[in-house]
Amino acid sequence: MTEFTINGRMHVKTLKANFKEAFGGSLRVYKSTHFADDDATLASVRNDSGVKAGEFICDGKMTVQDFETEMHKAFGIKVQVANATNSKLISNDMTLAESGKA
């Protein structure tokens, strides 16, 4: 199963590209209620100033809901997983590996 490490120094565009390559789905990253700038770091788009930048490994067995929750806990940012064409959001009970096939 494909996995990759995410940390606060990573740029939004790198996170989205790594997610797409690993799982085939699309990742939407937000700063407040708007899409985050692709050139921003994850630490710079943080919504919760009390969150310390962390690091975690995500793998394809993780559910969409668990991934979205972990991203908020580790980095204080909101993300949503969408299908490969980024035209619809993926159900929370699907795995990340399934996101590219939905």
C-alpha positions in Angstrom: 0.0 0.0 0.0 1.3 3.4 -0.9 2.1 5.9 1.8 3.9 9.2 2.2 4.9 11.6 5.0 3.3 15.0 5.5 4.9 17.8 7.5 4.2 21.5 8.0 7.1 22.6 5.8 5.5 21.0 2.8 3.9 23.2 0.1 0.2 22.8 -0.7 1.0 22.0 -4.3 3.4 19.3 -3.2 0.9 17.7 -0.8 -1.8 17.7 -3.6 0.6 16.2 -6.1 1.8 13.5 -3.7 -1.7 12.7 -2.8 -2.8 12.4 -6.4 0.3 10.2 -7.2 -0.2 7.9 -4.2 -4.0 7.5 -4.3 -5.3 8.8 -7.5 -7.8 11.1 -5.8 -7.7 14.9 -5.6 -7.1 16.9 -2.4 -8.7 20.2 -1.6 -6.7 22.3 0.9 -8.3 25.3 2.6 -7.2 28.5 4.3 -10.2 29.5 6.3 -13.1 29.2 3.8 -11.1 29.6 0.6 -8.8 27.3 -1.3 -5.2 27.6 0.0 -2.5 29.1 -2.3 -0.6 26.3 -4.0 2.7 28.0 -3.2 2.0 28.3 0.6 3.4 25.9 3.2 1.0 23.9 5.3 2.1 25.7 8.4 1.3 29.1 6.8 -2.4 28.1 6.0 -3.1 26.9 9.5 -6.4 28.0 10.9 -5.7 27.1 14.5 -2.7 29.0 15.9 -2.7 26.6 18.9 -1.7 23.7 16.7 2.0 22.8 16.6 3.2 21.7 13.3 3.5 17.9 13.3 4.2 15.1 10.9 2.4 12.0 10.1 2.4 9.2 7.6 -0.8 8.6 5.6 -1.5 5.4 3.8 -4.2 4.1 1.5 -5.9 2.1 4.2 -6.9 5.3 6.1 -10.5 6.4 5.7 -11.3 9.8 4.3 -12.7 10.9 7.6 -9.7 9.8 9.6 -7.3 11.5 7.1 -9.3 14.8 7.3 -9.4 14.6 11.1 -5.6 13.9 11.3 -4.8 16.8 9.0 -6.7 19.1 11.3 -5.1 17.7 14.5 -1.6 17.7 13.1 -1.6 20.9 11.1 -4.8 22.9 12.0 -5.9 22.9 8.4 -9.1 21.7 6.6 -8.8 19.3 3.7 -11.3 17.4 1.7 -10.8 14.4 -0.5 -12.4 14.5 -3.9 -12.5 12.0 -6.9 -9.8 11.9 -9.5 -11.3 14.7 -11.6 -12.0 16.8 -8.5 -15.7 17.0 -9.5 -17.2 15.5 -6.3 -16.2 14.8 -2.7 -15.5 11.3 -1.6 -17.6 9.6 1.1 -16.0 9.7 4.6 -16.2 5.9 5.0 -14.1 5.2 1.8 -10.4 4.7 2.1 -7.8 7.0 0.5 -6.9 4.2 -2.0 -10.5 4.1 -3.1 -10.7 7.9 -3.7 -9.0 7.7 -7.1 -11.5 5.0 -8.3 -14.7 6.7 -7.3 
